[in-house]
């Protein structure tokens, strides 16, 4: 696609000259920096999510504290991330599987 864009004058890259880095820098506010912000308040989170203009909130908008997180609720994840676990098969067999897929 980039090569096509260079050949076709109608698909040249454009840049936003209004909402520059300096423009965003003035407006972006980290929610963690506001001690009065409660990330467990759903209504407050929805109000913050709609803000855009003089203030642009970033950070943790909402977090449920009344339910366990997925890694706490799912028994298969008790042993840690699945991607970091030992396969339980020999290295040779694992290499055969990979070779078959290639």
C-alpha positions, -999 to 999 in steps of 0.1 A, spaced: 0 0 0 27 26 7 42 22 -28 7 26 -43 2 57 -22 34 72 -36 24 65 -71 -12 78 -67 -12 115 -60 -48 113 -47 -37 91 -18 -9 112 -3 -4 113 35 -19 143 53 -11 157 87 -34 174 112 -22 209 115 -49 219 140 -46 192 167 -8 192 170 13 177 198 13 211 216 -25 213 213 -29 178 229 -3 185 255 -23 214 269 -55 194 271 -46 158 281 -52 152 317 -42 119 335 -71 107 356 -46 93 381 -35 128 389 -70 138 401 -74 126 437 -112 132 435 -117 108 405 -132 75 414 -126 48 388 -152 25 403 -180 51 395 -196 40 362 -215 72 357 -185 94 364 -164 72 340 -190 77 312 -190 115 318 -152 116 315 -154 94 284 -175 120 266 -151 149 273 -131 163 243 -119 198 238 -105 218 266 -99 186 286 -91 152 272 -89 126 300 -66 96 297 -58 67 320 -80 42 338 -115 53 331 -133 25 349 -125 -5 371 -149 -29 387 -139 -38 422 -169 -60 431 -159 -89 408 -126 -108 405 -105 -101 374 -103 -128 347 -70 -142 359 -85 -146 394 -118 -161 382 -106 -186 356 -91 -217 371 -70 -225 340 -50 -194 346 -40 -202 382 -6 -215 370 2 -181 354 1 -171 317 -5 -200 294 21 -187 270 49 -190 296 41 -225 307 60 -256 298 43 -275 269 45 -309 286 57 -325 254 92 -332 242 112 -306 223 114 -329 193 76 -333 192 71 -296 195 95 -290 166 76 -316 145 44 -297 151 60 -264 141 76 -280 110 42 -294 100 26 -260 102 53 -243 81 
